[in-house]
Every structure is written in C-alpha cells, then in structure tokens.
Amino acid sequence: MPHTQAAASGGTAPVVEAGPERADRLVVDTRGLPSAIRFDVWRAFWEPVLHVAAHMAGAEGFRGRARLLRVGHHVVLDAEADAAGYRRARSEGLRDGLDRWVVAMRAPDSDGGPVELLLGSLALGFGVRELGGRWCCVFIQPDRLPQLAPVFATARAVTTPSPATRMLAGMLPRIAEAAADIAPDDAPRLEAALSSMLTACLTGCETLPHSTRQQQEAARRARVMALVDAGLGEPELSPASLVERSGISRSELYRCFAPVGGLARAIQQRRLRHAYRELVRADGPATISRIGEAVGFFDPSTFTRAFRREFGCTPSEILARRPPSAARPVPGLAAVLSLR
C-alpha cells in the first residue's frame, strides 16, 4: 500500500488539519481519500500510542473521522468510525513513558441501548476488540486528578447504567464541541469544568474488591508522582525530600510504594522514561548529557548504566535512531499527548 504521507499529499483533501499556531488540535478524515489507503491513514493517526486492527474485509474503504483537542492538560477526542480493535501493550508504557488515563464513552445505539464506559491506562496497557460508531474519549494527565487513581487501577468496561454514566455520556460530546471554538486563554476554565465533571461521574467506579487502604495508597502514589514529575531535574529529589514535600510520613510513603518496587525505584523509572521520550523526539535536545541532566542524572556513565538496565540499550543507540526534523511524521495522537 502507498506510504501514508505520500497519500496525504497526493491531491486529496488534507488528511490532518493542523497549524503551527494550533498544535493542540488535529482532525483526521479518511472519507475523501482513495479507498485503498483509508485504513493506513487512520492507523497512522493513532500509532505508535495505540495499535489499530481492522477486519480484513473492513480495511478497504475504511471510514473514520476524529477530532483531537487539547483542553488544558487533558486531551479530548471525538470520533466516528467503522469498527476496529485498539490495543496497547504494557511494555510500551515502559518504552515511551506516556502515562495517561483513558476514558472512552461509546455513544448509545439509536434504539436507546445502554451507554458503555471504557476505562484504561496507557501505562498499564489495554485492549478493545470492537470499537465503532460514535464515541468520545478523554486522555487524563494523572497528576491533575490524583484522587481518581483507584478508578484506573484496572482496565475494564463499565456497562451498568447509572445516572453518573448517563450524565457523562451526555456532556462529553458537548465539551468536545465547545473545545473546538474556545480561545487558548479560556482553556483553563474549560479544563476545570471537565476535571470537575470527570471527578463527579467517575468517583465510585473503583475496581472491586478494593479496600479503603488500597484506594488511599493509589491516590497517594499519584499525588507523590506529580511531585516527582515537577522536580525531575533537581539533584535533591529523593525519597527523603518527598516525605517533606508530600506531608506523608516516611513509613506510610514507603508502604504506598512497596507494591511497585519502592519509592527510589519509582523515581528512577520516571526519570528514565522521561529521558527516553526526549531521546526519540525529532526536536528534542541534541546531546545525551543535556537530556540526562534534565532528569537528574549529572554523571553520564551513571545515566548510561541505568538506561541500559531499564531498556536494554544505551541512550546513544536510541539517539542514533532519532528521525531528522524534516522526516517527522504527520501529526497524530502522540504529538498532542507529548505536549505538557
């Protein structure tokens, strides 16, 4: 099949609509493209964040339109497409460092069927076999809503109708429509409204059976990791400093992080994942030392050893595979999620 970028510039209507002044919103529409390349274009929009698979009979002439909008620190996606499968392996979260919670709301059928709510996490991985028709999706930055950490402990579908689920289904499409016209200066207000709505509607969707202690520990981990993200490049960032910054006792903080390998391990893993993202960015820093220092590694040899243990290769090997700026791919989901 033709290469996606060549197809996008082959005389058809623009596949992805975006401008340098509005890098926070993108639209992909396959309907005006040659039938043979439609699914290739749709798949390119989602990858490498999510891998998309269509039925063999459905790839030809695939119809899909998605509008991707950044609402403050959250990303809203409004889509209508033929049925396809969407998956992400947990190992990919280790490689690219993308850590977003995902709420996907499948719109009810015309016969008034139940709303389906899909909950997942890019860090943990998930899969949806058949997702088609009209649906809305929100990618949540965990440090903005740490109180929802227990909700995203396990990827799952919530099919039991509830007033909160129905309210969410009714409001998400309206927020997606409003976000298309909102000025950048007004985005914080819309983000606050979206955050309040998500908190009100998702509270109570915790994975069962979770004890109160497990829920509290998940919320505390999310709050502490927000502090880690804010201080990645600080030499003094350590478990001891996080005890002081978080206001959580040392014993409680260590108990919270014991299930994930300990707090020191969590800090280092966060630093290395961020470094990996910077190494693969076409417009990222040009030197390994600058990337290492930005995440708190001030000794290049220590950075290289830790990176190799985590990813099985050196920072130099990753940097050598970085594409030149001129070869950057058509913007897609990864481009918007990478914005902080």
Secondary structure, DSSP 8 states (H G I E B T S, - for coil): ---HHHHHTSSSS-SEEEETTEEEEEEEE-TTS-GGGHHHHHHHHHTTTSEEE--HHHHTT--EEEEEEEETTEEEEEEEEEEEEEEE-HHHHHHH----EEEEEE---TT----EEEEEETTT-EEEEEEEEEEEEEEE-GGG-GGGGGGGSS-EEE-S--HHHHHHHHHHHHHHHHHTT--GGGHHHHHHHHHHHHHHHHTT---SS--HHHHHHHHHHHHHHHHHHHTTT-TT-SHHHHHHHH---HHHHHHHHGGGT-HHHHHHHHHHHHHHHHHH-TTS-S-HHHHHHHTT--SHHHHHHHHHHHHSS-HHHHHHT---GGG-----HHHHHT--
